[in-house]
Amino acid sequence: MNVGDRVRLLTGTEEGIVTRLLDSELVEVAIDNDFTIPVLRREVVVVAQEEGNNFDRTAPDYRVGQVPGKNANASKKDRSQRPSQPAATKSAQPSLQEALAAVASKGAGVAKVGGTAAPAGKQAAAAKGLFLALVHQSPELLAVTLINNTEADVLYTYGEETSDRPYRALAADKLGPKASTKPLSFLHMKDFETWPAVIFQLLPHRHNGEAAYELLTKRQGFKASTFYSSIRPAPVIQKDAYLFQLDEKAAAAIAPEQLTQEAPAPVAAPAKPAGVDAAALKAQLTGDAPAKPAAVVAAAAPAPAAPVVAPSHEFDLHLEALRSDNTEELSNTAILRIQLDAFEDALSRALATNMHEIVFIHGMGNGVLRKEIHRQLSRNKDIKFFEDARKEKFGFGATLVRLK
């Protein structure tokens, strides 16, 4: 299941579009392209394109400013806004390239392609480059799309940045020339003030090309002063969109000779033989030293590791017991960190010295330390079980841990 997939709720007839993957179990679905709800993945099923074609269940295509009608639910056959089918199929609308080609071949000011008159030069040529396009799916829902209006392939990555999360990677793929991606994510107009900044990494690529290109990285934030004035016709998709060019500065080509250049490896100075006393060796060679090489000094043996000391059977985690000489004022967060570090150290030493059990005295307090200790113990596969220690001795302020 991916962003942009059309899904149906298993517990109802509603259908919608997946706008975000909230976590491994939860997705956000836009119902009727208007309002969103969080739904468990197991409660939705992806709707195949063939089903929509066979059963005429295509969702209405709303334009900017339109409001969904009563029959907007995509799970029902909505014919309220669909034009009646003509008896004869209309000829396909000619593309701009076909119109320009016809003009060039006839040399006239107006070219007729496929039976339709196309005034030459009336439509300005679309700008070349890579664009971020925010396209209306409904009056309140925008789809984030990458448009490649160049002649080269583009390798891209897409991510988002918020104040709570510096970066979150969401998509990566290759986009062909004169093409656009499917929606990479969805943004809601009502949440404009909290929109994330979008981050693209772009690498142009030409098959059998003669140059490599530098990687472009573009971070695009949104401000109301410039956002609402950015709407204009988007190239390739031929729709109005909030458009932002990502390659104002084109990627610089890297010459082949630059790719083959390597930094010269630093010449290492000749190392002295380890364990050789130069003065003693010189004395030995001149005959002023004993025949046996007193010059060769035995390499220092590594110091033996200090033996692991088992913690006390009843390990007190109160700050006064851990830092008796402490006189500075500490925040609650700093105190908790000191206590958890002491707990982890004591537990690892207890396991290393094959202790059968240990009691951690954490006190009552607000229960934060006790809860965190129990959380870590429940994830440790070397713990047989743990429980509250003897209440007659410790009350509820201690935990007994049995080790495997």
Residue, then its C-alpha position, 0 to 999 in steps of 0.5 A: m500500500n502506497v501514498g496515492d492508492r485508492v482504497r475501500l473501507l472494509t467496514g463500509t462502502e466509502e472509498g478514498i485515497v491514501t494521503r499519508l503512511l502514519d506508521s506501520e499499522l496506520v494510514e491516513v485516507a481522504i474520503d471524497n477527496d475532502f476530509t481525512i481519517p486515520v484507518l488501520r491498514r487491515e481495515v482497508v483494501v486497495v481498489a484495482q483500476e480494472e474494477g473502476n473501469n468495469f463497474d463505472r466507479t471512477a471518482p468525480d474529477y473536481r476542478v479548483g473551486q468546485v464543491p463535491g455534490k451529494n453523490a460525490n462518494a466514489s463508492k457510488k455511481d455518480r453521474s450528476q456531474r458527468p457529461s452524457q456520452p456523445a454518439a460519435t467519439k470525438s477526435a483526440q485533441p492534438s498535442l502542442q508538438e503535433a500542432l507545431a509540426a503541422v505548422a512547420s510542414k504547411g507554412a501557414g499561420v493556422a494548422k489543422v491537426g486531427g480536424t481541429a484548428a490550432p493557432a500557431g504561436k498562441q500558446a507559449a512554450a513550456a519552460k524547461g526544467l524540473f518542477l514541484a507541482l501542487v495540484h488540486q485533487s479537491p478544493e482542500l486537498l493538494a497532491v505533491t508531484l514532481i514534473n520533469n520537463t527536460e530531455a534527460d532521465v532524473l533520479y530523485t529522492y523525496g523527503e519532508e522536514t518538520s520542526d519535530r522531525p529533521y528529515r523523513a525519506l518518503a520516495a525514490d525512483k527514476l523519472g523519464p523525460k517529459a513525465s510526471t510522478k504519481p502523487l508523492s504525498f498530499l497536503h491539506m489547505k486547512d493545515f497550511e501553517t504546519w506544512p512540512a518543507v519538502i526536500f528533493q535530491l535530483l540527479p540528471h542522467r542521459h543514457n550513453g551520455e558523455a558527462a556525469y552531473e552533480l547532485l542537486t539538492k533543493r529544500q522548498g518551504f511554503k509562505a503565504s506571501t508567495f505561495y498563492s501567487s505561484i499558481r499557473p499552467a504546469p508543463v507536461i500535466q497541462k493543469d493549473a498548479y502551484l508551481f516551483q522550479l527546482d533547478e533554477k541553477a542547472a546541474a553542472a556537468i562533470a568532465p570525464e577527466q575530473l572523474t579519473q583524478e584521484a587525490p595523491a596518497p600521502v607518503a607515509a614516513p618509514a616507521k621505526p621498528a616496534g620495541v627497538d631501543a636505538a641507543a642500545l642497538k648502536a652500543q651493541l653494534t660498536g662492541d660496547a654492549p653485551a652480545k645478547p641484544a639488550a637493545v631489543v625491548a620486549a613490547a609492553a604487554p597490554a594491561p589486564a582488564a579489570p575484573v567485573v565486580a558484581p553489584s550488591h544484591e539490593f542496588d539502591l537507585h536513589l540519587e543520594a546513594l549514587r552521588s553522595d557528594n552531589t551538591e549541584e542542582l539537577s533537572n528531573t531529566a538529568i536525574l533520571r538519566i543518571q539513575l537509568d545509567a546506573f541501572e543498566d550498568a548494574l544489570s549488565r554486571a549482574l548478568a556477567t557475574n552469573m547472579h541469580e537475582i538482584v533487587f533494584i530499589h527505585g522508590m515510589g516517586n511519580g513512577v517514571l523510573r519504575k516504568e522505564i525499568h520495567r520497560q527495559l526488563s521486559r525487552n531483555k531476553d536474559i531476564k527470567f521474570f521480574e516482580d515487585a520485591r517484598k512489600e513488607k520490606f520495600g513497599f512498592g518501591a523496589t523490583l526483584v529481577r530473576l536472571k537466567 
